[in-house]
């Protein structure tokens, strides 16, 4: 799992905007919050924030910190 995160996290930033609408559609399909919609709405907001923070070729300091966190071996 860690190896996958190490590859996936940094390459996800420029594509995060794509998953906002997808997560919202899944939330709509899931129904109300008690039926699981909240987790998909949360994912949509997370991807929305990542997309907003990723500008150009360089991620923000927060996204760089996330990459560092996910790629550090403990």
N, CA, C, O and CB atoms as a CASP TS submission, in Angstrom:
PFRMAT TS
TARGET T0000
AUTHOR 0000-0000-0000
METHOD Language model
MODEL 1
PARENT N/A
ATOM      1  N   UNK     1       0.813  -1.186   0.000  1.00  0.00           N
ATOM      2  CA  UNK     1       0.000   0.000   0.000  1.00  0.00           C
ATOM      3  C   UNK     1       0.864   1.260   0.000  1.00  0.00           C
ATOM      4  O   UNK     1       0.578   2.225  -0.709  1.00  0.00           O
ATOM      5  CB  UNK     1      -0.929  -0.008   1.194  1.00  0.00           C
ATOM      6  N   UNK     2       1.918   1.233   0.803  1.00  0.00           N
ATOM      7  CA  UNK     2       2.813   2.392   0.874  1.00  0.00           C
ATOM      8  C   UNK     2       3.465   2.674  -0.480  1.00  0.00           C
ATOM      9  O   UNK     2       3.574   3.830  -0.887  1.00  0.00           O
ATOM     10  CB  UNK     2       3.894   2.165   1.940  1.00  0.00           C
ATOM     11  N   UNK     3       3.890   1.643  -1.164  1.00  0.00           N
ATOM     12  CA  UNK     3       4.511   1.822  -2.486  1.00  0.00           C
ATOM     13  C   UNK     3       3.521   2.464  -3.449  1.00  0.00           C
ATOM     14  O   UNK     3       3.882   3.339  -4.235  1.00  0.00           O
ATOM     15  CB  UNK     3       5.006   0.465  -3.051  1.00  0.00           C
ATOM     16  N   UNK     4       2.296   2.030  -3.382  1.00  0.00           N
ATOM     17  CA  UNK     4       1.269   2.603  -4.267  1.00  0.00           C
ATOM     18  C   UNK     4       1.039   4.085  -3.942  1.00  0.00           C
ATOM     19  O   UNK     4       0.943   4.913  -4.847  1.00  0.00           O
ATOM     20  CB  UNK     4      -0.062   1.815  -4.135  1.00  0.00           C
ATOM     21  N   UNK     5       0.952   4.414  -2.647  1.00  0.00           N
ATOM     22  CA  UNK     5       0.779   5.808  -2.252  1.00  0.00           C
ATOM     23  C   UNK     5       1.953   6.662  -2.709  1.00  0.00           C
ATOM     24  O   UNK     5       1.769   7.792  -3.160  1.00  0.00           O
ATOM     25  CB  UNK     5       0.612   5.913  -0.741  1.00  0.00           C
ATOM     26  N   UNK     6       3.155   6.122  -2.591  1.00  0.00           N
ATOM     27  CA  UNK     6       4.339   6.872  -3.012  1.00  0.00           C
ATOM     28  C   UNK     6       4.265   7.247  -4.487  1.00  0.00           C
ATOM     29  O   UNK     6       4.715   8.325  -4.876  1.00  0.00           O
ATOM     30  CB  UNK     6       5.604   6.061  -2.745  1.00  0.00           C
ATOM     31  N   UNK     7       3.707   6.378  -5.300  1.00  0.00           N
ATOM     32  CA  UNK     7       3.578   6.670  -6.731  1.00  0.00           C
ATOM     33  C   UNK     7       2.350   7.514  -7.030  1.00  0.00           C
ATOM     34  O   UNK     7       2.398   8.407  -7.876  1.00  0.00           O
ATOM     35  CB  UNK     7       3.516   5.379  -7.526  1.00  0.00           C
ATOM     36  N   UNK     8       1.253   7.235  -6.341  1.00  0.00           N
ATOM     37  CA  UNK     8      -0.025   7.844  -6.672  1.00  0.00           C
ATOM     38  C   UNK     8      -0.156   9.294  -6.213  1.00  0.00           C
ATOM     39  O   UNK     8      -0.606  10.145  -6.979  1.00  0.00           O
ATOM     40  CB  UNK     8      -1.122   7.039  -6.076  1.00  0.00           C
ATOM     41  N   UNK     9       0.229   9.582  -4.978  1.00  0.00           N
ATOM     42  CA  UNK     9      -0.016  10.911  -4.401  1.00  0.00           C
ATOM     43  C   UNK     9       0.571  12.036  -5.257  1.00  0.00           C
ATOM     44  O   UNK     9      -0.178  12.931  -5.648  1.00  0.00           O
ATOM     45  CB  UNK     9       0.568  10.981  -2.997  1.00  0.00           C
ATOM     46  N   UNK    10       1.865  12.040  -5.565  1.00  0.00           N
ATOM     47  CA  UNK    10       2.409  13.170  -6.340  1.00  0.00           C
ATOM     48  C   UNK    10       1.821  13.312  -7.747  1.00  0.00           C
ATOM     49  O   UNK    10       1.709  14.428  -8.254  1.00  0.00           O
ATOM     50  CB  UNK    10       3.900  13.024  -6.453  1.00  0.00           C
ATOM     51  N   UNK    11       1.451  12.221  -8.369  1.00  0.00           N
ATOM     52  CA  UNK    11       0.908  12.313  -9.729  1.00  0.00           C
ATOM     53  C   UNK    11      -0.570  12.670  -9.751  1.00  0.00           C
ATOM     54  O   UNK    11      -1.123  12.976 -10.807  1.00  0.00           O
ATOM     55  CB  UNK    11       1.117  11.008 -10.457  1.00  0.00           C
ATOM     56  N   UNK    12      -1.213  12.631  -8.584  1.00  0.00           N
ATOM     57  CA  UNK    12      -2.636  12.916  -8.498  1.00  0.00           C
ATOM     58  C   UNK    12      -2.938  14.410  -8.523  1.00  0.00           C
ATOM     59  O   UNK    12      -4.008  14.805  -8.987  1.00  0.00           O
ATOM     60  CB  UNK    12      -3.203  12.306  -7.247  1.00  0.00           C
ATOM     61  N   UNK    13      -2.037  15.242  -8.041  1.00  0.00           N
ATOM     62  CA  UNK    13      -2.324  16.665  -7.889  1.00  0.00           C
ATOM     63  C   UNK    13      -2.859  17.331  -9.159  1.00  0.00           C
ATOM     64  O   UNK    13      -3.896  17.991  -9.091  1.00  0.00           O
ATOM     65  CB  UNK    13      -1.086  17.372  -7.449  1.00  0.00           C
ATOM     66  N   UNK    14      -2.206  17.190 -10.303  1.00  0.00           N
ATOM     67  CA  UNK    14      -2.719  17.885 -11.488  1.00  0.00           C
ATOM     68  C   UNK    14      -4.020  17.300 -12.035  1.00  0.00           C
ATOM     69  O   UNK    14      -4.663  17.909 -12.890  1.00  0.00           O
ATOM     70  CB  UNK    14      -1.681  17.861 -12.568  1.00  0.00           C
ATOM     71  N   UNK    15      -4.411  16.119 -11.544  1.00  0.00           N
ATOM     72  CA  UNK    15      -5.638  15.477 -12.023  1.00  0.00           C
ATOM     73  C   UNK    15      -6.783  15.537 -11.022  1.00  0.00           C
ATOM     74  O   UNK    15      -7.870  15.037 -11.307  1.00  0.00           O
ATOM     75  CB  UNK    15      -5.359  14.043 -12.366  1.00  0.00           C
ATOM     76  N   UNK    16      -6.563  16.139  -9.852  1.00  0.00           N
ATOM     77  CA  UNK    16      -7.554  16.114  -8.770  1.00  0.00           C
ATOM     78  C   UNK    16      -8.894  16.712  -9.189  1.00  0.00           C
ATOM     79  O   UNK    16      -9.944  16.236  -8.757  1.00  0.00           O
ATOM     80  CB  UNK    16      -7.021  16.864  -7.566  1.00  0.00           C
ATOM     81  N   UNK    17      -8.868  17.744 -10.022  1.00  0.00           N
ATOM     82  CA  UNK    17     -10.112  18.395 -10.440  1.00  0.00           C
ATOM     83  C   UNK    17     -11.075  17.421 -11.105  1.00  0.00           C
ATOM     84  O   UNK    17     -12.290  17.608 -11.039  1.00  0.00           O
ATOM     85  CB  UNK    17      -9.807  19.538 -11.390  1.00  0.00           C
ATOM     86  N   UNK    18     -10.549  16.396 -11.739  1.00  0.00           N
ATOM     87  CA  UNK    18     -11.389  15.424 -12.457  1.00  0.00           C
ATOM     88  C   UNK    18     -12.314  14.648 -11.530  1.00  0.00           C
ATOM     89  O   UNK    18     -13.402  14.232 -11.927  1.00  0.00           O
ATOM     90  CB  UNK    18     -10.516  14.451 -13.222  1.00  0.00           C
ATOM     91  N   UNK    19     -11.870  14.458 -10.297  1.00  0.00           N
ATOM     92  CA  UNK    19     -12.611  13.576  -9.397  1.00  0.00           C
ATOM     93  C   UNK    19     -13.649  14.293  -8.558  1.00  0.00           C
ATOM     94  O   UNK    19     -14.419  13.640  -7.854  1.00  0.00           O
ATOM     95  CB  UNK    19     -11.663  12.871  -8.497  1.00  0.00           C
ATOM     96  N   UNK    20     -13.696  15.617  -8.612  1.00  0.00           N
ATOM     97  CA  UNK    20     -14.680  16.364  -7.823  1.00  0.00           C
ATOM     98  C   UNK    20     -16.092  15.964  -8.243  1.00  0.00           C
ATOM     99  O   UNK    20     -16.880  15.510  -7.414  1.00  0.00           O
ATOM    100  CB  UNK    20     -14.476  17.894  -7.990  1.00  0.00           C
ATOM    101  N   UNK    21     -16.407  16.125  -9.494  1.00  0.00           N
ATOM    102  CA  UNK    21     -17.758  15.799  -9.980  1.00  0.00           C
ATOM    103  C   UNK    21     -18.070  14.312  -9.826  1.00  0.00           C
ATOM    104  O   UNK    21     -19.204  13.941  -9.522  1.00  0.00           O
ATOM    105  CB  UNK    21     -17.906  16.208 -11.450  1.00  0.00           C
ATOM    106  N   UNK    22     -17.081  13.478 -10.031  1.00  0.00           N
ATOM    107  CA  UNK    22     -17.292  12.036  -9.890  1.00  0.00           C
ATOM    108  C   UNK    22     -17.689  11.676  -8.456  1.00  0.00           C
ATOM    109  O   UNK    22     -18.617  10.895  -8.243  1.00  0.00           O
ATOM    110  CB  UNK    22     -16.021  11.268 -10.296  1.00  0.00           C
ATOM    111  N   UNK    23     -16.994  12.240  -7.489  1.00  0.00           N
ATOM    112  CA  UNK    23     -17.317  11.970  -6.084  1.00  0.00           C
ATOM    113  C   UNK    23     -18.699  12.516  -5.725  1.00  0.00           C
ATOM    114  O   UNK    23     -19.433  11.888  -4.962  1.00  0.00           O
ATOM    115  CB  UNK    23     -16.250  12.584  -5.160  1.00  0.00           C
ATOM    116  N   UNK    24     -19.056  13.679  -6.267  1.00  0.00           N
ATOM    117  CA  UNK    24     -20.383  14.243  -6.019  1.00  0.00           C
ATOM    118  C   UNK    24     -21.477  13.360  -6.620  1.00  0.00           C
ATOM    119  O   UNK    24     -22.538  13.198  -6.018  1.00  0.00           O
ATOM    120  CB  UNK    24     -20.476  15.662  -6.595  1.00  0.00           C
ATOM    121  N   UNK    25     -21.231  12.794  -7.790  1.00  0.00           N
ATOM    122  CA  UNK    25     -22.208  11.900  -8.410  1.00  0.00           C
ATOM    123  C   UNK    25     -22.375  10.624  -7.594  1.00  0.00           C
ATOM    124  O   UNK    25     -23.488  10.123  -7.437  1.00  0.00           O
ATOM    125  CB  UNK    25     -21.787  11.558  -9.843  1.00  0.00           C
ATOM    126  N   UNK    26     -21.286  10.106  -7.082  1.00  0.00           N
ATOM    127  CA  UNK    26     -21.374   8.913  -6.243  1.00  0.00           C
ATOM    128  C   UNK    26     -22.141   9.240  -4.963  1.00  0.00           C
ATOM    129  O   UNK    26     -22.946   8.430  -4.503  1.00  0.00           O
ATOM    130  CB  UNK    26     -19.960   8.369  -5.908  1.00  0.00           C
ATOM    131  N   UNK    27     -21.901  10.415  -4.385  1.00  0.00           N
ATOM    132  CA  UNK    27     -22.630  10.838  -3.184  1.00  0.00           C
ATOM    133  C   UNK    27     -24.122  10.912  -3.464  1.00  0.00           C
ATOM    134  O   UNK    27     -24.932  10.474  -2.647  1.00  0.00           O
ATOM    135  CB  UNK    27     -22.115  12.200  -2.687  1.00  0.00           C
ATOM    136  N   UNK    28     -24.490  11.467  -4.619  1.00  0.00           N
ATOM    137  CA  UNK    28     -25.904  11.530  -4.995  1.00  0.00           C
ATOM    138  C   UNK    28     -26.500  10.137  -5.106  1.00  0.00           C
ATOM    139  O   UNK    28     -27.626   9.901  -4.667  1.00  0.00           O
ATOM    140  CB  UNK    28     -26.075  12.280  -6.320  1.00  0.00           C
ATOM    141  N   UNK    29     -25.753   9.221  -5.688  1.00  0.00           N
ATOM    142  CA  UNK    29     -26.219   7.844  -5.839  1.00  0.00           C
ATOM    143  C   UNK    29     -26.354   7.158  -4.478  1.00  0.00           C
ATOM    144  O   UNK    29     -27.296   6.400  -4.252  1.00  0.00           O
ATOM    145  CB  UNK    29     -25.256   7.050  -6.739  1.00  0.00           C
ATOM    146  N   UNK    30     -25.403   7.430  -3.568  1.00  0.00           N
ATOM    147  CA  UNK    30     -25.398   6.784  -2.257  1.00  0.00           C
ATOM    148  C   UNK    30     -26.601   7.186  -1.411  1.00  0.00           C
ATOM    149  O   UNK    30     -27.032   6.424  -0.547  1.00  0.00           O
ATOM    150  CB  UNK    30     -24.120   7.120  -1.517  1.00  0.00           C
ATOM    151  N   UNK    31     -27.137   8.358  -1.649  1.00  0.00           N
ATOM    152  CA  UNK    31     -28.290   8.798  -0.869  1.00  0.00           C
ATOM    153  C   UNK    31     -27.900   9.812   0.177  1.00  0.00           C
ATOM    154  O   UNK    31     -27.004  10.630  -0.032  1.00  0.00           O
ATOM    155  CB  UNK    31     -28.964   7.620  -0.209  1.00  0.00           C
ATOM    156  N   UNK    32     -28.583   9.751   1.315  1.00  0.00           N
ATOM    157  CA  UNK    32     -28.294  10.748   2.349  1.00  0.00           C
ATOM    158  C   UNK    32     -27.055  10.360   3.154  1.00  0.00           C
ATOM    159  O   UNK    32     -26.448   9.314   2.924  1.00  0.00           O
ATOM    160  CB  UNK    32     -29.501  10.912   3.286  1.00  0.00           C
ATOM    161  N   UNK    33     -26.697  11.220   4.095  1.00  0.00           N
ATOM    162  CA  UNK    33     -25.471  11.014   4.863  1.00  0.00           C
ATOM    163  C   UNK    33     -25.442   9.695   5.608  1.00  0.00           C
ATOM    164  O   UNK    33     -24.392   9.059   5.710  1.00  0.00           O
ATOM    165  CB  UNK    33     -25.291  12.128   5.835  1.00  0.00           C
ATOM    166  N   UNK    34     -26.589   9.278   6.129  1.00  0.00           N
ATOM    167  CA  UNK    34     -26.608   8.022   6.887  1.00  0.00           C
ATOM    168  C   UNK    34     -26.409   6.801   5.991  1.00  0.00           C
ATOM    169  O   UNK    34     -26.145   5.703   6.482  1.00  0.00           O
ATOM    170  CB  UNK    34     -27.920   7.891   7.643  1.00  0.00           C
ATOM    171  N   UNK    35     -26.536   6.992   4.695  1.00  0.00           N
ATOM    172  CA  UNK    35     -26.343   5.889   3.747  1.00  0.00           C
ATOM    173  C   UNK    35     -24.978   5.927   3.076  1.00  0.00           C
ATOM    174  O   UNK    35     -24.713   5.137   2.170  1.00  0.00           O
ATOM    175  CB  UNK    35     -27.424   5.922   2.689  1.00  0.00           C
ATOM    176  N   UNK    36     -24.115   6.828   3.506  1.00  0.00           N
ATOM    177  CA  UNK    36     -22.755   6.844   2.983  1.00  0.00           C
ATOM    178  C   UNK    36     -22.382   8.009   2.102  1.00  0.00           C
ATOM    179  O   UNK    36     -21.238   8.093   1.657  1.00  0.00           O
ATOM    180  CB  UNK    36     -22.532   5.639   2.241  1.00  0.00           C
ATOM    181  N   UNK    37     -23.304   8.910   1.835  1.00  0.00           N
ATOM    182  CA  UNK    37     -23.000  10.029   0.941  1.00  0.00           C
ATOM    183  C   UNK    37     -21.933  10.963   1.504  1.00  0.00           C
ATOM    184  O   UNK    37     -21.182  11.576   0.745  1.00  0.00           O
ATOM    185  CB  UNK    37     -24.259  10.815   0.659  1.00  0.00           C
ATOM    186  N   UNK    38     -21.861  11.074   2.820  1.00  0.00           N
ATOM    187  CA  UNK    38     -20.952  12.043   3.444  1.00  0.00           C
ATOM    188  C   UNK    38     -19.492  11.778   3.084  1.00  0.00           C
ATOM    189  O   UNK    38     -18.731  12.722   2.869  1.00  0.00           O
ATOM    190  CB  UNK    38     -21.117  12.015   4.957  1.00  0.00           C
ATOM    191  N   UNK    39     -19.098  10.531   3.017  1.00  0.00           N
ATOM    192  CA  UNK    39     -17.692  10.242   2.711  1.00  0.00           C
ATOM    193  C   UNK    39     -17.342  10.675   1.286  1.00  0.00           C
ATOM    194  O   UNK    39     -16.226  11.127   1.030  1.00  0.00           O
ATOM    195  CB  UNK    39     -17.400   8.738   2.895  1.00  0.00           C
ATOM    196  N   UNK    40     -18.283  10.538   0.369  1.00  0.00           N
ATOM    197  CA  UNK    40     -18.015  10.948  -1.010  1.00  0.00           C
ATOM    198  C   UNK    40     -18.062  12.463  -1.160  1.00  0.00           C
ATOM    199  O   UNK    40     -17.316  13.028  -1.959  1.00  0.00           O
ATOM    200  CB  UNK    40     -19.020  10.299  -1.959  1.00  0.00           C
ATOM    201  N   UNK    41     -18.928  13.124  -0.404  1.00  0.00           N
ATOM    202  CA  UNK    41     -18.922  14.585  -0.403  1.00  0.00           C
ATOM    203  C   UNK    41     -17.604  15.092   0.180  1.00  0.00           C
ATOM    204  O   UNK    41     -17.033  16.065  -0.312  1.00  0.00           O
ATOM    205  CB  UNK    41     -20.128  15.141   0.403  1.00  0.00           C
ATOM    206  N   UNK    42     -17.129  14.427   1.228  1.00  0.00           N
ATOM    207  CA  UNK    42     -15.840  14.792   1.816  1.00  0.00           C
ATOM    208  C   UNK    42     -14.698  14.599   0.835  1.00  0.00           C
ATOM    209  O   UNK    42     -13.802  15.439   0.745  1.00  0.00           O
ATOM    210  CB  UNK    42     -15.582  13.975   3.068  1.00  0.00           C
ATOM    211  N   UNK    43     -14.726  13.507   0.105  1.00  0.00           N
ATOM    212  CA  UNK    43     -13.692  13.252  -0.903  1.00  0.00           C
ATOM    213  C   UNK    43     -13.746  14.323  -1.998  1.00  0.00           C
ATOM    214  O   UNK    43     -12.709  14.792  -2.467  1.00  0.00           O
ATOM    215  CB  UNK    43     -13.868  11.839  -1.520  1.00  0.00           C
ATOM    216  N   UNK    44     -14.957  14.701  -2.399  1.00  0.00           N
ATOM    217  CA  UNK    44     -15.108  15.744  -3.414  1.00  0.00           C
ATOM    218  C   UNK    44     -14.495  17.053  -2.933  1.00  0.00           C
ATOM    219  O   UNK    44     -13.807  17.733  -3.695  1.00  0.00           O
ATOM    220  CB  UNK    44     -16.591  15.949  -3.763  1.00  0.00           C
ATOM    221  N   UNK    45     -14.743  17.415  -1.660  1.00  0.00           N
ATOM    222  CA  UNK    45     -14.171  18.654  -1.117  1.00  0.00           C
ATOM    223  C   UNK    45     -12.655  18.562  -1.030  1.00  0.00           C
ATOM    224  O   UNK    45     -11.960  19.546  -1.283  1.00  0.00           O
ATOM    225  CB  UNK    45     -14.757  18.957   0.268  1.00  0.00           C
ATOM    226  N   UNK    46     -12.132  17.381  -0.672  1.00  0.00           N
ATOM    227  CA  UNK    46     -10.678  17.196  -0.610  1.00  0.00           C
ATOM    228  C   UNK    46     -10.058  17.377  -1.991  1.00  0.00           C
ATOM    229  O   UNK    46      -9.081  18.110  -2.138  1.00  0.00           O
ATOM    230  CB  UNK    46     -10.331  15.799  -0.047  1.00  0.00           C
ATOM    231  N   UNK    47     -10.613  16.718  -3.001  1.00  0.00           N
ATOM    232  CA  UNK    47     -10.081  16.856  -4.358  1.00  0.00           C
ATOM    233  C   UNK    47     -10.219  18.294  -4.853  1.00  0.00           C
ATOM    234  O   UNK    47      -9.345  18.795  -5.560  1.00  0.00           O
ATOM    235  CB  UNK    47     -10.803  15.894  -5.319  1.00  0.00           C
ATOM    236  N   UNK    48     -11.302  18.949  -4.487  1.00  0.00           N
ATOM    237  CA  UNK    48     -11.510  20.341  -4.874  1.00  0.00           C
ATOM    238  C   UNK    48     -10.414  21.229  -4.273  1.00  0.00           C
ATOM    239  O   UNK    48      -9.877  22.109  -4.946  1.00  0.00           O
ATOM    240  CB  UNK    48     -12.909  20.826  -4.421  1.00  0.00           C
ATOM    241  N   UNK    49     -10.098  20.990  -3.021  1.00  0.00           N
ATOM    242  CA  UNK    49      -9.052  21.766  -2.347  1.00  0.00           C
ATOM    243  C   UNK    49      -7.678  21.491  -2.959  1.00  0.00           C
ATOM    244  O   UNK    49      -6.895  22.415  -3.179  1.00  0.00           O
ATOM    245  CB  UNK    49      -9.032  21.443  -0.845  1.00  0.00           C
ATOM    246  N   UNK    50      -7.393  20.227  -3.229  1.00  0.00           N
ATOM    247  CA  UNK    50      -6.117  19.873  -3.853  1.00  0.00           C
ATOM    248  C   UNK    50      -5.992  20.545  -5.214  1.00  0.00           C
ATOM    249  O   UNK    50      -4.944  21.099  -5.544  1.00  0.00           O
ATOM    250  CB  UNK    50      -5.985  18.344  -3.997  1.00  0.00           C
ATOM    251  N   UNK    51      -7.057  20.494  -5.998  1.00  0.00           N
ATOM    252  CA  UNK    51      -7.031  21.112  -7.325  1.00  0.00           C
ATOM    253  C   UNK    51      -6.790  22.615  -7.220  1.00  0.00           C
ATOM    254  O   UNK    51      -6.047  23.187  -8.019  1.00  0.00           O
ATOM    255  CB  UNK    51      -8.347  20.838  -8.072  1.00  0.00           C
ATOM    256  N   UNK    52      -7.417  23.250  -6.237  1.00  0.00           N
ATOM    257  CA  UNK    52      -7.247  24.696  -6.063  1.00  0.00           C
ATOM    258  C   UNK    52      -5.825  25.043  -5.620  1.00  0.00           C
ATOM    259  O   UNK    52      -5.285  26.079  -6.006  1.00  0.00           O
ATOM    260  CB  UNK    52      -8.258  25.231  -5.040  1.00  0.00           C
ATOM    261  N   UNK    53      -5.230  24.179  -4.816  1.00  0.00           N
ATOM    262  CA  UNK    53      -3.871  24.449  -4.321  1.00  0.00           C
ATOM    263  C   UNK    53      -2.793  24.100  -5.341  1.00  0.00           C
ATOM    264  O   UNK    53      -1.667  24.589  -5.251  1.00  0.00           O
ATOM    265  CB  UNK    53      -3.621  23.674  -3.043  1.00  0.00           C
ATOM    266  N   UNK    54      -3.133  23.264  -6.298  1.00  0.00           N
ATOM    267  CA  UNK    54      -2.144  22.889  -7.313  1.00  0.00           C
ATOM    268  C   UNK    54      -2.224  23.891  -8.454  1.00  0.00           C
ATOM    269  O   UNK    54      -3.226  23.963  -9.165  1.00  0.00           O
ATOM    270  CB  UNK    54      -2.382  21.429  -7.834  1.00  0.00           C
ATOM    271  N   UNK    55      -1.191  24.640  -8.613  1.00  0.00           N
ATOM    272  CA  UNK    55      -1.154  25.617  -9.693  1.00  0.00           C
ATOM    273  C   UNK    55       0.123  25.418 -10.489  1.00  0.00           C
ATOM    274  O   UNK    55       1.210  25.301  -9.924  1.00  0.00           O
ATOM    275  CB  UNK    55      -1.245  27.067  -9.144  1.00  0.00           C
ATOM    276  N   UNK    56      -0.019  25.381 -11.784  1.00  0.00           N
ATOM    277  CA  UNK    56       1.141  25.213 -12.646  1.00  0.00           C
ATOM    278  C   UNK    56       1.830  23.888 -12.430  1.00  0.00           C
ATOM    279  O   UNK    56       1.187  22.846 -12.297  1.00  0.00           O
ATOM    280  CB  UNK    56       2.114  26.327 -12.424  1.00  0.00           C
ATOM    281  N   UNK    57       3.134  23.941 -12.398  1.00  0.00           N
ATOM    282  CA  UNK    57       3.917  22.723 -12.287  1.00  0.00           C
ATOM    283  C   UNK    57       4.324  22.386 -10.858  1.00  0.00           C
ATOM    284  O   UNK    57       4.854  21.303 -10.609  1.00  0.00           O
ATOM    285  CB  UNK    57       5.135  22.839 -13.132  1.00  0.00           C
ATOM    286  N   UNK    58       4.086  23.287  -9.922  1.00  0.00           N
ATOM    287  CA  UNK    58       4.555  23.082  -8.551  1.00  0.00           C
ATOM    288  C   UNK    58       3.381  23.050  -7.572  1.00  0.00           C
ATOM    289  O   UNK    58       2.546  23.954  -7.579  1.00  0.00           O
ATOM    290  CB  UNK    58       5.546  24.188  -8.153  1.00  0.00           C
ATOM    291  N   UNK    59       3.311  22.024  -6.735  1.00  0.00           N
ATOM    292  CA  UNK    59       2.264  21.986  -5.721  1.00  0.00           C
ATOM    293  C   UNK    59       2.551  22.996  -4.607  1.00  0.00           C
ATOM    294  O   UNK    59       3.680  23.461  -4.453  1.00  0.00           O
ATOM    295  CB  UNK    59       2.136  20.569  -5.138  1.00  0.00           C
ATOM    296  N   UNK    60       1.529  23.323  -3.845  1.00  0.00           N
ATOM    297  CA  UNK    60       1.688  24.241  -2.721  1.00  0.00           C
ATOM    298  C   UNK    60       2.543  23.595  -1.631  1.00  0.00           C
ATOM    299  O   UNK    60       2.893  22.418  -1.715  1.00  0.00           O
ATOM    300  CB  UNK    60       0.310  24.654  -2.155  1.00  0.00           C
ATOM    301  N   UNK    61       2.869  24.380  -0.614  1.00  0.00           N
ATOM    302  CA  UNK    61       3.652  23.845   0.503  1.00  0.00           C
ATOM    303  C   UNK    61       2.899  22.715   1.196  1.00  0.00           C
ATOM    304  O   UNK    61       3.506  21.728   1.613  1.00  0.00           O
ATOM    305  CB  UNK    61       3.984  24.960   1.514  1.00  0.00           C
ATOM    306  N   UNK    62       1.570  22.853   1.322  1.00  0.00           N
ATOM    307  CA  UNK    62       0.775  21.799   1.966  1.00  0.00           C
ATOM    308  C   UNK    62       0.816  20.502   1.167  1.00  0.00           C
ATOM    309  O   UNK    62       0.947  19.418   1.734  1.00  0.00           O
ATOM    310  CB  UNK    62      -0.677  22.257   2.138  1.00  0.00           C
ATOM    311  N   UNK    63       0.704  20.623  -0.156  1.00  0.00           N
ATOM    312  CA  UNK    63       0.743  19.416  -0.986  1.00  0.00           C
ATOM    313  C   UNK    63       2.137  18.805  -0.984  1.00  0.00           C
ATOM    314  O   UNK    63       2.282  17.584  -1.033  1.00  0.00           O
ATOM    315  CB  UNK    63       0.308  19.734  -2.425  1.00  0.00           C
ATOM    316  N   UNK    64       3.150  19.638  -0.929  1.00  0.00           N
ATOM    317  CA  UNK    64       4.514  19.118  -0.815  1.00  0.00           C
ATOM    318  C   UNK    64       4.687  18.373   0.502  1.00  0.00           C
ATOM    319  O   UNK    64       5.331  17.325   0.549  1.00  0.00           O
ATOM    320  CB  UNK    64       5.546  20.260  -0.923  1.00  0.00           C
ATOM    321  N   UNK    65       4.110  18.916   1.572  1.00  0.00           N
ATOM    322  CA  UNK    65       4.179  18.249   2.878  1.00  0.00           C
ATOM    323  C   UNK    65       3.438  16.919   2.845  1.00  0.00           C
ATOM    324  O   UNK    65       3.891  15.943   3.444  1.00  0.00           O
ATOM    325  CB  UNK    65       3.594  19.153   3.980  1.00  0.00           C
ATOM    326  N   UNK    66       2.302  16.870   2.151  1.00  0.00           N
ATOM    327  CA  UNK    66       1.562  15.612   2.019  1.00  0.00           C
ATOM    328  C   UNK    66       2.385  14.575   1.270  1.00  0.00           C
ATOM    329  O   UNK    66       2.428  13.412   1.669  1.00  0.00           O
ATOM    330  CB  UNK    66       0.227  15.844   1.298  1.00  0.00           C
ATOM    331  N   UNK    67       3.028  14.979   0.207  1.00  0.00           N
ATOM    332  CA  UNK    67       3.891  14.078  -0.538  1.00  0.00           C
ATOM    333  C   UNK    67       5.014  13.557   0.344  1.00  0.00           C
ATOM    334  O   UNK    67       5.298  12.360   0.355  1.00  0.00           O
ATOM    335  CB  UNK    67       4.462  14.778  -1.767  1.00  0.00           C
ATOM    336  N   UNK    68       5.648  14.450   1.077  1.00  0.00           N
ATOM    337  CA  UNK    68       6.735  14.047   1.983  1.00  0.00           C
ATOM    338  C   UNK    68       6.232  13.055   3.016  1.00  0.00           C
ATOM    339  O   UNK    68       6.877  12.039   3.276  1.00  0.00           O
ATOM    340  CB  UNK    68       7.344  15.274   2.684  1.00  0.00           C
ATOM    341  N   UNK    69       5.076  13.351   3.606  1.00  0.00           N
ATOM    342  CA  UNK    69       4.507  12.470   4.621  1.00  0.00           C
ATOM    343  C   UNK    69       4.234  11.072   4.059  1.00  0.00           C
ATOM    344  O   UNK    69       4.530  10.065   4.703  1.00  0.00           O
ATOM    345  CB  UNK    69       3.215  13.073   5.177  1.00  0.00           C
ATOM    346  N   UNK    70       3.672  11.025   2.858  1.00  0.00           N
ATOM    347  CA  UNK    70       3.292   9.730   2.272  1.00  0.00           C
ATOM    348  C   UNK    70       4.491   8.940   1.756  1.00  0.00           C
ATOM    349  O   UNK    70       4.405   7.726   1.573  1.00  0.00           O
ATOM    350  CB  UNK    70       2.308   9.945   1.137  1.00  0.00           C
ATOM    351  N   UNK    71       5.583   9.610   1.528  1.00  0.00           N
ATOM    352  CA  UNK    71       6.724   8.907   0.943  1.00  0.00           C
ATOM    353  C   UNK    71       7.844   8.627   1.930  1.00  0.00           C
ATOM    354  O   UNK    71       8.843   8.009   1.562  1.00  0.00           O
ATOM    355  CB  UNK    71       7.266   9.696  -0.195  1.00  0.00           C
ATOM    356  N   UNK    72       7.703   9.064   3.164  1.00  0.00           N
ATOM    357  CA  UNK    72       8.722   8.773   4.161  1.00  0.00           C
ATOM    358  C   UNK    72       8.541   7.344   4.665  1.00  0.00           C
ATOM    359  O   UNK    72       7.447   6.933   5.051  1.00  0.00           O
ATOM    360  CB  UNK    72       8.655   9.785   5.334  1.00  0.00           C
ATOM    361  N   UNK    73       9.609   6.626   4.650  1.00  0.00           N
ATOM    362  CA  UNK    73       9.580   5.261   5.201  1.00  0.00           C
ATOM    363  C   UNK    73       9.844   5.351   6.693  1.00  0.00           C
ATOM    364  O   UNK    73      10.744   6.059   7.144  1.00  0.00           O
ATOM    365  CB  UNK    73      10.637   4.326   4.499  1.00  0.00           C
ATOM    366  N   UNK    74       9.064   4.640   7.425  1.00  0.00           N
ATOM    367  CA  UNK    74       9.226   4.637   8.884  1.00  0.00           C
ATOM    368  C   UNK    74       9.858   3.346   9.322  1.00  0.00           C
ATOM    369  O   UNK    74      10.082   3.142  10.515  1.00  0.00           O
ATOM    370  CB  UNK    74       7.878   4.837   9.596  1.00  0.00           C
TER
END
